[in-house]
Amino acid sequence: MVDVPYRIGSAGTPVHELDLRDLGNRKEVHMATVGSLQGEMRSYGFQADVKAEDYDRQFREKLRKLKPPQRVRDLLEHHHIFSVQRGGRPVEFLDHIRYNVIHQLEQHYANTPNTAVARDWYTKAMDKHHKQNLNDRARFLSAAYAYAVEQKPERPTLQAVHHTFLMEQLGFDAPKCERLRDELAQDGLVQVLAGGQAFRVLDTGRRALEQVEAERMATITYNNINATNANVQVQNHSPHATQTATLGDQLAEARAFAERVTAKLDEIEQLITAEQFVSLKADLEYLKAKLDEPVPRLPLITMLAQGIATGLPSELLGALAGSLLGG
């Protein structure tokens, strides 16, 4: 049987109503039907191998004729679940449906309800897939960095990470881990090592994690403020606000810290590696950009400043970090 992403009923067993029929290995191809002088009608043709296109055609016809149209969703979900359970990637099935089923239906049956339902299902399924993939990428990167911090807290971005340390923790299989690693590598967040046997989280990956976490904390803080109304004075800058000064002091200290580090860049460059210096400068520019926003987000700014402070050479840490690290 040809390899197709559909659930096909086995011969001799009950077939689910949404399964496709087993077409076997060979099919009859009808060429023509002609009449003889005696009035007999004869059909002429030949046998050919069954191909994947034959199952695509059967699937399109089944989808097109389903009633009511809402059942098209059941048909697509039925085969989607089968494809994933068999080990296929969700996006592979979705791509197959888009280009081998929906595209052809749109050529001849674009305005039918069944085609509309198929398009709607595909759009929603693809959106759900992208959201899930983004979540999986974030979990994978976060788990890898947490492991690196545990193994080499002084310089986690130099720690090699192997998939086996993440598979059991995350519940991902090896192919999924490799795919996520490669996607993150393409985006410049990790670097593959030892011919694919391991990888390390780059400074860009660390900054991405810090930004995601800070954004999450900022959202939580904002929601808590609005939900409880306990700190609303910080938001509206009321002359009677009791916490505005504290917020202003913290932002002022972050600005002063950025200025102190900027003034000492030449000295810092002599005390750390070139790679560390490039990363520190990038972090510093990002911090300055966030400080210059119309409404600076304190949780994000605090996390960025503390991240820069931990990368400073020990000789200058006390003088530059100030109160950021409790000094």
N, C-alpha and C positions, 0 to 999 in steps of 0.2 A: 504494500500500500504506500502511496506517495505521502510525503511528510507535509501535513497541512495543520493549521492552528485550530481546527474545528473538532468537535466531539462527533465521532462517527459510530453509528450503531453496529455492533458486531453481528455477524451472521449467526442465526440460530438462537439468539437471545432477544428478549423484548427490547424494542427501540423506544427511547424517550421521544415524545412528540416533537421536541425541539432539536433532536439529533439529526444529522444528515445521513442519507442512505449510503451504505458501502457500495462503491462502484466497481469494486474488484480491481483487477490488473489490466484487463483488456475491454475495449468497447467497440460496438459496431458503428461505423461511420456510413451513413446513408448518402449515396451519391445522386441517384435518380430512380424514378419509377416509369417504366415504358410499357406500352402494349404491343403484343405480337399480332401477326396476321390472323391468328385464331381468336383474337380478342382477349387473350390472357394478359394480366398485368404482372410484370416482373420488376423487383427492386434490385438495384445494383449498388454495391458498396464494398467496404473493406474493413478490416479490424485494425485498431491502433491502440497504443498504450494509453492508459488513463493518466492524466496529468493534473497538477494542482489547479490549473485553470478550470478543469471540469468541476471540481468541488466549489471553487469560487462562483461559478455559474449557478450551481445548485443552491448555494447559500443566498445569492441575490434573488433567485426566484422564490425561495422560501420566505425571505424577508418581504419581498414585494407583495406577496399574496396573503400575508397574515392578516387576520381580522379578529378583533378590532385593531386599529393601528398601534394602540398602546402596547400591544403584545410584542412589538418590535424590540422594546427595551428588554423584555424577558429573554428573547432570542439572543440578543447581543451579550447580555450578562451571563447567560448559560454557557456560551462558548468562551467568553472572556475568562470566567472562573476556571474552566477546564484547561485552557491554555496556560494559565499561571500555575495551577496545581501540577501540571505536567513538567514545570520547570522553566517555562518561557518567561521572558521579561514582559511586564504589562505594556510597555511602550511599543514592543514589537507587534503585539496583537493589534494595538490601536492603529499603528501605521499600516498594517495589512488591511484592516477594515477601511481605512480612509482611502487608500489608493487602489485596492482590488475589489471593493464593494461599493462604497458610497460614490466614488468618482464616476463609476460606470452607470449607477442608478441616476445620477444627476444629468447624464447625457440624454436619457430617454424618459425618465420619470421624475423630473426635478420638482414638479408641483404636486406630487401626490403626498397624502398625509404620512404614509409609511416612510418615504424618503426624508420628510421633515423630522419625524421622530428619530430616525437614524442619525441625522446631522446633530440634533440636540443632544442625543446620548453621547456621541463622540466628543463634542465640545466639553461637556461636563466631565466626562471620564478623563480627558486629557488634562483639564484644569486640576482635577483631583490628583492625578499622577504627578504633575509638576510640583504641587504643594507638598506631597508626600516625599518627593525626591529632595526638595530643599530641606525638609525636616530631617531626613536621613543623613544628608551631607553635614548638617550642623551637629547632629549627635555624633557622627563619626569623627569629625574634626575635634570636637570638644573632648571626647573620650581619649583620642590620641594625645592631645595636649596635656590632659590630666595625668596620663601615664608618664609622659615625658617629664612633667614637673615632679612627680613622685620619684623618678629615677635620677634626675639631674636637676635639682631645684635651682642651682646657681645659673645654669644656662640650658633650659629645657629645649630651646630651638636647635641644640646640637645633638640631642638624644635621638637615636634611631628607634623606630617603632615598627613592630611586625604585626601582621594581621591577626595572628593567633591570640594576641593580647586583647583584641577587640571583639572577635567573633562571638565568644561565649557571653561576654558582657552585654553586647547589643542584640544578640540573637540574629545576626546577619551571617549568611554563608560566605565562603571564600570568594566566589565570583562577584557577589554584591560588594564585598569589601574592596576587591580589586577595581571594580568599576567606579566606586566612590573615590578611591585614591587617585585614579587616573583623571577623573573630572576635576578634583581639587588641584592636581598637578597642572592641568591645562589652564586653570585660573590663577596659577602662581601662588597658591596657598601652601602647598607642600612640595617637597623634592623627593623623587624616587631614588633609592639607593640600591647598591649591590645587585644591579640587574633586575630590579623588581622584587627582591626578597624583603626589602624594608623601605621605610620612608621617614622623613623628618618634617615636622611642622615648621614652616618658615616664619620670620617675623611678620610678614604680611598676613599669614594665617592667624598668628597670635593677636594682631590688631583687629582682624575681622571678628574674632571671638570676643574681644573686649568691647567692641562697638555693639555687637548683638546683645551682650549681657547688660551693658549700660543702657541701651535703648529699652530693654525689657524692664530694668529697674526704674527708669524714668517714667515708663508707662504705669508701672505699679504705684509709684509715688504720686503721679498726677491723678490716678483713679482714686487713691486713698484720700487725697486732699479734697476732691470733689464729693466723694462718698460721705466723708465724716464732717467736712466743713471746718475741721479743727485748725488747718493751716491756711485757710483761704486768704489771710492777710498777706501772705507772701506773694500770692498771685496778683492781687489787685493794687498793690503798692499804696494801700491806704495810709494816711499820715498817722493813724492809730495802730498800725501793724506792729506787733511785738517781735516778729521774726525777720523783718526785712533787713535789719542791720546785720544779723547773723549770716543771712544769705549773701549780702553784699561783702562782708568780711571774707567769706570763703572764696568768692569769685576774685576778690582783690588779691588774696594770697596766691591763687592759681596764676593770675596775671603776673604777679611779682616773681613767682617761681619761674615762669616761662622767660621772663626778662633776665633773671639771674643765669639761667642755663644758656641763653643765647649769648650773653656777654662772655661766657667761659668756654664757648665752643672750641676755640683754638687750643686751649689747655686740655680740654676733655679729649680732643682728637689724639693727643700724644699719649694718653693713658689707657686707651681701649683699642681693640682691633678695628680694622677698616670696616669690616662687616657690621660690627656693633655700632660704629659711628654713623654709618649710612642709615641704619635702622633707627637710631636715636634721633637723627635729624628729621627723618620722615615723621616720627611720632610727634616731635616738637612742632612741626609745621601744621600737622593735623590738629593738635591742641590749640594752637593760635587761631586756626580757622573756626573752631568751635567756640572759642572765647569771643570772637567777633560777630557771632550770629546775633540777630535782633533780640532773641530770647534765649540766652545761654542756658543749656541744660546741665545743672549742677552734678547729677549722678554721673553722667558721661564724662564731664570735665574732670571730676575728682578721680575717676578710674584711669583716665588717660594720664593725668599728672602723676599719679602713684606708679603707673607702669613705667614712665620715664625715669622716675626717681630710683626705682629698683635697678635700672640699667646704668646708673651713674657710677663712675669709679669711686672706690671707697674713700680715696683721699679727699674728694670734694663733696661727698654725700651729705655730711652734716651741715656744711655751709650753704649748700644749694637747696636741699630738701626742706629745711625749716620745719614747720609744723605738719607738713604732709605725712610724714612718717612718725608723728608723735614727738618731734623734736621741739 
